[in-house]
């Protein structure tokens, strides 16, 4: 167990925290029925968790470097478990959203330490294998979340998607204390946590996602959208200014001078946003329009999970240090192509129309996870592993959070445009429809009009989903070309190009 014990302990936490990103997707209709909710509240149940992870990752990454990675990982496990219990006991949507935010903070403490723990515990081919196993767990967790959520929701109750975290946390804690050695924290008396940077980054990320999430309800020109967006822009500007002046910044902006590191960040952020950002709306289409059960909706994405896990393991086993040009470019291109294929639904299309695209995007994301994770850690010295891990995980979760928010706004606007002239209130109908309320709209219609309205809603949702899928696919393929350009090696400058190649990661700190 000297090889597999530490990896199993780290992967348990990784699987649990990433499953919780998507496990709620198929349970959203049940939550809405149980607690009562608006579309914005449903979005925050899914997006608030990812936003909390992204907003605090850099801060806890610095704390991990200062106080020890195992200690921060254990603290994250405990906070995550306690918040999961509060989620399960939530009496209303306000409590549930608040608990999800706290749960995200605990997940951030786990997530920011997992990659740095792997990079300091393994080396050589074992490092490549470890990254492959971790990438398989990471890529399959997000895709398997809807399946597990569907099973628990259908067999027990939606609250059990949170209760189940408690025994898994206990097992992860036991394995962590047994197999992961204590890490030696940084001994730098002049280094202190960057509190201004933490606050500014959280304000920037939170303001952006809040503005995007509320835009479909209030409109882009309303104060409810413009004010938080302005605050976010000012906060991000302040964050950059603070990081440039600090001796020990929360995020060392000079890391982005290395093309391999920048390519890794683009790869993971765009891959997450494009592939998983539209998944909530795919799940809603499967359940509210196709009337699949939660388990059935989860099983539709199984080909994606299997493909992602298989590719991640194989690429880690046989290509321990994949080329950023080949791996990242090919991964993003395949992910974008797969998502784009999902954008050809018709009014009468069924779930089989999604399977091919989901499988192909799984192949791409399996490669993306493996390449981006290894590049993020290997591009920096061992003492910057905590920052690199936090930055990687931040971009991953920000990609997902922004993807859900942006595509949610796009879904409502696209459906409202398609409903123009067909219903009395296109905007309101689009918000209800995109939130999974197709049956609610049908029940409220006169009996003689329900057949025609059902055909209209099916066609409108299919058109909206196609808009999301094609847009996501175009974004991913365009960024694949950008990554290909970023990772080029200038002619006649071998030394300069070599500087951007990943450096070897020491086995110990």
N, C-alpha and C positions, 0 to 999 in steps of 0.2 A: 504493500500500500504506500511505499515511499514515493512512488510516481503518481499513482491514481488517487490516493487519499486527498492530498491538497487540491488536486484538480476537481475532484468530486465535490468538495466543500465549497469551492468557488462557484462551480457550475450550478449547484443547488440554488444559491442565492441569485445568480444571474437568471436562471430559468424562472424562478418565482417572480422576480421584479419585472421581467419582460412579459411574462404571461399576463400580469395585471394591467399591462398597457391595453391589451386587446380582449381580455376575458370578459370585460363588461359589455362588449359590442352586442352580442346576441341577447344579453339580459336587459338592454335598455327598454324595450317594450314592457317587460315585466316590472321594471323599476317604475316606469311612468304610470302603469296601472295601479301599482301598490301605493306609491307616494304622491302621485300627481305631479306633473312637471311641464315646463315649456320646452321648446326646441333648444333654446339657449342653455337651459339647465342640463338637458341631456348632453349637449356638447361639452359642458364643463365637467360632467362626470368622467367623460372619456379624455378630454383635453387638459383638465386641471391637473391631473396626475402627471402627465408628461411635461407640462409646463413647470410644475414644482421641481421635478427631477432636473430639467434643463437649467432652471434659474439658480439652483443651489449646488450644482455639480462642481463648478470651479472653486467655490468656497470650501467645500468639504474635501476637494482634492488637495488644496493647500493645507488644510488641517491634517490630512493623512500624512503628508510629507513632514509636518511638524511634530505630530504626536504618535505616529506609528500606524501603518496600514491595517494591521490585524485589529487594533483597538477600534479604529473608525468603522471597519467592516462589521464588527460585533455590535457596536452601538447602532448601526444602521439596521441590522437584523431585528434588534429589540424594538426600535421605534416603528419599524414596518409592521411587526406583529401586533403591537398595541393599537396602532391606527387601523389595522385590518379588523380588529374586534369592534372598534367604534363604528366603522363602515357597516359592519353586519348588523349592529344594533340601532342604526340611524332611524329616528322617528319621522324625518322629513328630508327633503332634498337639500336644504341648507346644511344640515348636519352631515349628510353624505358627502357633499362637495367639500366642506371644510376638512373632513377626515381624509378624503382623497388627497388633498393638498399636503397634509401632514404625512400621509403614507408615501407621497412622492419625495419628501425630504429624507425619509429613511431609505427609500430606494436609491436616492442619489448617493448616500454614504456607502451603500453596497457597490453600486455601479462604478463609482469613480476609483474604487480600489481593486476591482477584479483584474483588470488588465495589468496594472502595475504589479500585483501579486504574482501573476503568471510570469511576467517578464523577469522577475527577480528569483523565481523558484526553478526556472528551467532555462536551458541553453541548447544551442545546436539543433539537431534534428528533433530532440524532445520538445524544444520550444515551438517548432513548426507543427508538431503533432498536437501539442497543448492548445495552440491557437486554433487548429482545425477543429478539435473537439469543442472548444469554447464557442467558436463561430457556428458550429452545428447546433449547439444548444441555443445560442442567441437567435439564430435565424428561424429555427423551428418553434421557439417559444411564442413569438409574436403571431405566428400562423396557427399554432395549436390552441392559443388562447380561446378563440371562438368555439372550438370543439369542446374543450373542457367546460367553458361557460355554459354551453348548451346542455351538456350532460347534467351538470349540477343544477341548473335552473329547471330543467324538465323533470329530473328525478326527485329533487328536494325543494329548493327555493333559491331565488337569486341571492339571498344573504349568504348562502354557503360558498359562493365564489370568493368570499372574504374569510369565512371561518376556516376554510381549508388551508389558509396560509399559516395558521398557528402550529400544527404538527410539523409542517415542512420546516418552519423556522427553528423549532426545537432540534430537529435532526441536523440542520445546517450548523447550528451553534455547537452541538456536540462534536461534529466532525471538524469544525474550525479549531476548537480548543485542542483536539487530539492531533491533528495533522499539520496545521499551519503554524510555523514558528513565529515568535514575536519579532516584529521588524524594529530596527533601530531608528528612532526618529532623528530628524536633522538637529544638530547641535549648533544652532546659529542664534546667539543672543540678540542680534540686531534684527532678526526676521520676526515679523509679527503678522497676524492675519490681516488681510486687506479688507477691512470692514467697509470703507467707502466704495471700493470696487464691487463687493458683494451686493450692496444695496442698489447701486446704480445699474448693475447688470440685471438684477431681479426686476427692477422697475422697467427697464427697457424691454425685456422679454415679456413680462406680464402685460405691459401697456399695449404692445403690438398684438399679442394674441387676443386680448380683451377687445381691442378695436375691431379686429377682423371678425371675431365671433359675434359682436353686437351689430355689425354693419348691416346685416340682412334684416334686422328688426328695426333699427333706427334710421338707416340710410347713411350713405357715405358723407353727406354734407351736414349731418346732425352733430350737435355738441357731444352726444354720447359716443360718437366715433372719432371726431376730430380731436377732442381734448386728450383722451388717452393716447392717441397716436402721436400728438405733439409732445406729450410727456415722454413717451418712449424714445422718440428721436433725440430729444434733449438729454435723456438719461444715457443713451448709447454714446452720444458725443462727449458727455462728461466722463463716461467710463474710459473711452479711448484716451482722453487728456490725462486722467489720473494714472492710467497704466504706463503712459510714456514717462511720467515724472517719478514713479516709485522705483526704489532700488530693488525691492522684492515684489513685483506686481502679481496680481491674481492671475493674469494671463500675459505671458511674455509675447508681445506682438512680433518680436523678431523671429519667432518660430515660423511665421508665415512667409519669411524670405526663402525658406526651403521649398522648392517646388513640390517635392514628394509629400511633405506634410500638408501643404495647401490642397494638393490633389486628393489626399485622403479625406480631408474635411468636406470637400465638395462631394466626393463620392458617397460618403455615408449620409450626409444631410439630404442630398437630392434623392438618393435611393429610398431612404425612409419616407420622405415626404411624398414622392410620386407613387410608390407601391402601397404603403400602408396608410397614407393620408386619405385615399378614397375608399379604404376597406369599410369604414363605418357605414357609408352610404350603399356599398354593395350588400352589406349585411341587412340593411333596412329594406332594400329592394327584394332580397330573397325572402324575407319574412312577411313584409306588408303587402307586396305585390304578388309574389309567387306563393305565398302562404306556406312556406316550409316551416317545420318546427325548429326550435333553437338548435337541436342536434343536427338536423338536416342542413341548416345554414352553415353550421360549423364544418360539417363533412365536405361541403363543396370546396372549401379551401385546403382540404387535405393534400391534394396533388402539389400545391405550392409548398406546404410544409415539408413533404417528403423530398421534393426536388432540392429545396434550399439546404436541408440537412445533409443530403448525400453529396452535393457539390462542395459544401463547406468542409466536410471530412476529407474528401478525396483531394481537394486542393491543398489542405494542410498536410496531408500525408505524403503527397508526391511532389508538391511545389512549396517547400517551407518558406521561401522568400520570393513570392511572385513579383514579377515586374509591374511597377505601377502603370506603365503604358498599356501592357496587355491585359493585366487583371482588372484594373479599375475601368478602363475603357470598354472592354468586352462585357464586364458585369453590368455597368450602367446601360450599355446599348441593349443587352438582352432583357434587362428589367424594363426598360422603356418600351421595347418592342412588344413584350408580353402584356404590359398594361394597355398599350394602344390597341392590341387585338381585342381586349375586353370592351372596346368602345363601338361595337357594331350590333347592339341589341335592337330588336324591333318590338313592336307592341305585343307580338305573340311569342317572343323568344322565351325559352325556359333556362333553367340553371345550366344545362350542358353547354350553352353558348359561352360560358365563362371558363370552363375547365382548361382548355388549351392555353389561353392567355395566362391564367393563374400558374400553371405548371412552368411555362417559359419564364415568367417573372421570378418564380422561385429559383430557377437555375441561375438567373442573373444576380439575385440577392444573396444566394449562397456564396458566390464569388465575391460580391461586394463586401460582405461581412468579413471574409477571410483577408482580403487584400487591405481594406481600410484599417482594420484592427492592427495588423502587423506593421503597416507603414507608420501609423500614429506612434507606436512605441519605439520602433527601430530608428526613427528619424531624429531622436533626441538622446542625450546622455542619460545614464541610469538615474542620476539625481533629479532629472526633470520628468521621471516616469509618472509621478502623481499628477503633474500639470498636464502632460500629454494625454494621460488616461481620462482626466476630467474634461479636457477640451474635446476629445473624441466623443465621449459619451454625451457631452453638452450638445454638440452638433447633431448627434444622432437623435436625441430627444427633441431638440428644437425643430429638426426637419419634420418629425412626426407631428409636433404640436402645430407648427405653421401649416403643414399640409392639411390637417383636419380642419383648421380654421379657414384657410383660403378656399379649399374645395367646398366647405359648407356654404360659404358666401356665394361661390360660383354656382352651386347646385340650386340655391334658392332663386338667384337671379335668372338662371337658365330656365327653370321651371315656370317662374312668373312670366317670362317672355312667351313661352309656349302656351300658357294659359290665357294670355291676353285675348279678349274677345270671346272666350269660351265660358268663363265664369264671371260672377259679379265682382269678386274680390281676388284677383290673380295673386297679389303679394301674400295675403293671408292664407289662401289655399296652398300656395307653394311652400310656405313655412310648415303648415300642418303635414303636407304630403312628404316633404323631405325629412320630417321628424318621425315618420312611420305611421302617420295617421290616415292612411288610405281608407281603412274600414270606417273610421270616424266620419270622414267626409261622405262616404256612401250611406251610412246610417242616417245622416242628417238630411239627405236628399229625398225628395218625393219618390214614392215607390215606382212610379212610371218612368222616372228619369235615371234610375240607378244603372240600368244596363248601358246606356250611352255614356254616363259619367264614368263608369268603370273602364270602358274602352279608352276614354280620354285620359284618365289618370295613368293607365298602363303605358300609353304612348308618351305622355309627358315625362314620366319617371324614366323611361328608357332613353328618351332624348337627353334628359339631364345627366344621366349616368354616362352616356356616350360622350358628352361634352367634357366631363371630368376625366374620363379615361384617355381620350385623345389628347387633352391638354397635358395630363401627367406624362403620357408617353413622349410627347414632343419635348417637354422639359428635360426628361431624363436623357433622351438621345442627343439633344443639343449640348447638355453638360458632359456627355461622353466625349464629344468632339473637343470641348474645352479642356477636359482632363488629358486627352491625347496631346493637345498642344502644350499644356503646362509641363508634361513629363518628357518633352523632347530633349535631346542632348545636342546643344549647339555644335555645329561643325567646327573642327579645329580648336575646340576648347574642352579637351578631355578632362583637364583638372577641374574646371568649373562644373562640368556635368557630374563628375564624380562626387563633388561636394553635396550634391542633392540626393545621392544614393543613400539608402538606409544604412545606418551604422549598426554594427553588431551590438546586441544587448547583453551585458554581463549577466551571469547566472545569479550573482548575489549583489546586494547593494554595497 
